[in-house]
Amino acid sequence: MTEFIQHLVNGLGLGSMYALIALGYTMVFGILQLINFAHSDVYMLGAFFGYYVSKFFNLSLHPGYGSLSAALICSMVGCAIVGFFIERFAYRPLRKSPRINVLITAVGVSLFLEFGGQLLFGADPKYFAPLLEAGEPIFIGGVQLNRIQLIVLGVSLALMLALQFIIFKTKIGRAMRAVSYSHTNAALMGIPVDFVISFTFMLGSALAGAAGILVALTYPKIDPLMGMMFGLKAFVAAVVGGIGNVTGAVIGALIMGVAESMVIGYLASTYRDALAFAILIIILLFRPAGILGKNVKEKV
Amino acid sequence: MRALHLAIFSALLLTVSCLKKEGPAVNVTGAGGSVTGDEIVIGEVGSMTGGAATFGKSTHDGIMLAVEKINAAGGIKGKKVRIISLDDQGKPEEAAIATTKLITQDKVIAILGEVASSNSLAMAPIAQKNGIPMVTPSSTNPKVTEIGDYVFRVCFIDPFQGSVMAKFAYNSLKLKNVAILRDVKNDYSIGLADFFIETFTKLGGKIVVDQSFSQGDVDFKSQLTSIKGKNPEAIFVPGYYTEVGLIARQAKELGINVPLMGGDGWDSEKLTEIGGEALTGSYFSNHYSPDDMSEGVQKFIADFKAAYNRIPDGLAAMGCDAMLILADAMTRAPELTTVAIRQALADTKAYPAVTGVITINAKRDAEKSAVIIEIKNGKFIFKEKIDP
């Protein structure tokens, strides 16, 4: 039983990391109906920003909340800038094109970042020295937890609430929702559409930057292709939860994490990746809009 | 998709290695070749990038050290040696492409590489088919040289390495219950785990659980949680250093305080960089230890340090040995043709290489001793030497 609960805790830890990335996917989709495949590579860039910032300022010599927050802020700002440029130069020129063109461009941007990253950072994995010591493990009835797991879970839930707040309670959030219904009508109401879309991208990319740092804190090996599988899983999580729905993304991610953890614990590790896509297929068959998604009939 | 390729490929390889219990699996259909110009061109395939990048880099440095020495002494039969080195990113499919390119475009006379057995297994059939001698410095999986009579190695093989670690665990560490955590995407890891289990259970030990992961994974907590539930006295992790470092770290986080054990795939300074303190008290088997006080080893270390300003790891020493053995065979061969070089390689007897005296046996493997290394506070400490 203890083992089962430990698997559950491990799974929630893994799921909360998927959640951090899934939040960005789902928000951009919710506002723009665009699957931003480059999102998982912005997450990779986030980890590398953190790596170089921490190397430059020797942050890992003084691990603690201060260093972690410094790296987090630098990486979120860096990623927001990258997000702005990706939107400005890759997606905005295609705003009026069919959606498939934008989708293919997203794949292109993703590949560009992955292999450009290999060129720039080198293809060999880097070791990201921890910015926060895991500290003494916390035991709760034989189940083991550590500070980092709690922080990651806490941060992803906090970001989820913050996103809900921004989208539903602020002026810019109202503008984002308006743009998501209709670009033209929003523009007629005096909403600066370009600005709102840029803001959405920057917000999503900042989330990816935070995810990069927090994932690297747990798995201190980073490489330019680290976003591929992890990002794909996070994307599946967003779809499972109902893409476009912020709470759904977190729920989907936690389900994915726990399911993976259980499969490895009780079956075999080789089913790990297959499982993610099996869940996706099942959800698409029985609940095409995802767990929390609303089924919207598209008019032809 | 890549996983699927790998699965099909390894299935093919398995069939190949089963079929060819008698005689070579792959027949020589190519013409081989001979040295025509005034230099000897040798190809090298290694993982200069990717998750096993230090393997390729160390091996390359070792090879180049040997080449400099050979060329400074006037070359082989008056001809200078030139190495063409290609990166395979640690991927079998890239290794196969690189081998084909070296043979067909660069017209190399022999090939050195790879470290990873999965990559060598992808290269060997191509070298064999074209009749080009291939010497792998440190692929320890037995299947590699079984591909054909043009494939050689200068290191020991996994049945030996596995039994060394099993005996060490049972006799020296007095362990009875051991867990296995193997990399199922890696021929080396699968083979080594099997040979460890074979010897360990024969001695009377028990394997309490056999878990697996895939190269490139970063999360091993679920496997380790299952292992923890079985209360092993040690965990045998025959993987490569990147994953092993992360495994060690996560094992500590889960409160697993038993030693980890592994093979020569651990040999990299990156291992302790990633794993840190979590690896203290763990053991692995290797080809050589820099603490070995023999004259040959110490001279090699001094030369290597002068050239690259760092202590060579085992793979650098093996790279140097592979080149030295190949050069020795070329010197002894009556003429510089692939056929004559192959024969001379097969005839190698008691050659005094860096990591020991090497004799190539009838299966084209080297018979030599292994060392066991203990990790203490991020340092590799020589523990004991075990002869075959």
Interface residues (C-beta under 8 A of the other chain):
Chain A: T2 E3 Q6 H7 N10 G11 G13 L14 Q118 G122 A123 D124 P125 Y127 A134 P137 Q144 N146 Y219 P220 K221 D223 M226 M229 E260 S261 M262 I264 G265 Y266 A268 S269 T270 R272 D273
Chain B: A3 T49 G50 G51 A53 T54 Q89 V184 Q211 S212 F213 S214 G216 D217 V218 D219 K221 S222 Q223 T225 S226 K228 G229 T242 G245 L246 R249 E253 L254 G255 K270 E273 I274
